[in-house]
Amino acid sequence: MVKDFTDPNIKRDYLFYNGQTVEADLAYAEIYSYAKKTIHVIDNYISLKTFVLLKSVSAGVRVTVFSDNVNHGLHPTELADFKREYQMLTLP
């Protein structure tokens, strides 16, 4: 069955994951939880929501975020608070 994603009544925060339509947040959190060593996130629209999803990362997994959005959509205080609590995060 194919869903009509042009219908304005259908929520837009879904993606296809493992052959099923899944809420994007759930899929990202699950994907992040599978990582064993490193995660690289490339996101020019990064927000606090991204960091909330990264909380599902296992201990010892290094996370590197590449983004131009710090100081624009993401407040530096939000970033600093997250980095203080979750020290696995780096921003080059």
C-alpha positions in Angstrom: 0.0 0.0 0.0 1.4 3.4 -0.9 0.5 6.4 1.2 -0.4 9.7 -0.6 2.1 12.1 1.0 0.7 15.0 -1.0 -2.4 14.9 1.3 -2.1 18.0 3.6 -3.8 16.0 6.4 -0.9 13.5 6.6 1.8 14.4 9.2 5.1 15.2 7.5 7.6 13.8 10.1 7.7 10.3 8.8 10.2 8.3 6.9 10.6 4.8 5.5 12.6 2.6 7.8 12.9 -1.1 7.5 10.2 -1.1 4.9 7.7 0.7 7.1 6.5 4.2 7.6 7.8 5.3 10.9 7.9 8.6 12.9 11.2 10.1 12.1 12.1 10.8 15.7 11.7 7.2 16.7 13.7 6.0 13.7 16.6 8.4 14.4 16.7 7.4 18.1 16.8 3.7 17.2 19.5 4.2 14.5 21.6 6.2 17.0 21.3 3.5 19.6 22.8 0.9 17.2 26.1 2.8 16.9 29.1 1.1 18.5 32.0 3.6 18.0 31.1 6.8 16.2 28.2 8.8 14.8 28.7 11.7 12.4 25.6 14.0 12.0 25.6 16.5 9.1 22.7 18.9 9.7 22.5 22.6 8.8 19.1 22.8 10.6 20.3 21.3 13.9 18.3 22.2 16.9 17.8 21.1 20.5 15.6 18.3 19.2 18.6 16.7 17.5 20.5 16.6 20.9 17.4 15.1 22.6 17.5 12.3 20.0 21.2 11.8 20.6 20.6 10.9 24.2 19.9 7.4 23.0 23.6 6.9 22.0 25.3 4.3 24.1 28.1 5.2 26.5 31.5 5.3 24.8 30.2 6.3 21.3 31.7 9.5 20.0 29.3 11.9 18.3 30.6 14.6 15.8 28.0 17.1 14.6 28.8 19.2 11.5 26.5 22.2 11.3 26.5 25.9 10.4 23.4 26.4 12.5 25.1 27.1 15.9 24.4 30.8 16.8 21.5 30.8 14.3 18.8 28.2 15.1 20.7 26.6 17.9 21.6 28.8 20.9 25.1 28.5 22.2 23.8 28.0 25.7 21.8 24.9 24.6 24.9 23.5 23.0 27.1 24.2 26.0 24.5 22.6 28.4 24.3 19.4 26.3 28.1 19.2 25.9 28.5 19.5 29.7 26.1 16.6 30.3 27.1 14.5 27.3 30.8 14.9 26.8 30.9 12.5 23.8 29.8 15.4 21.5 32.2 17.4 19.4 31.6 20.1 16.9 34.6 20.8 14.5 
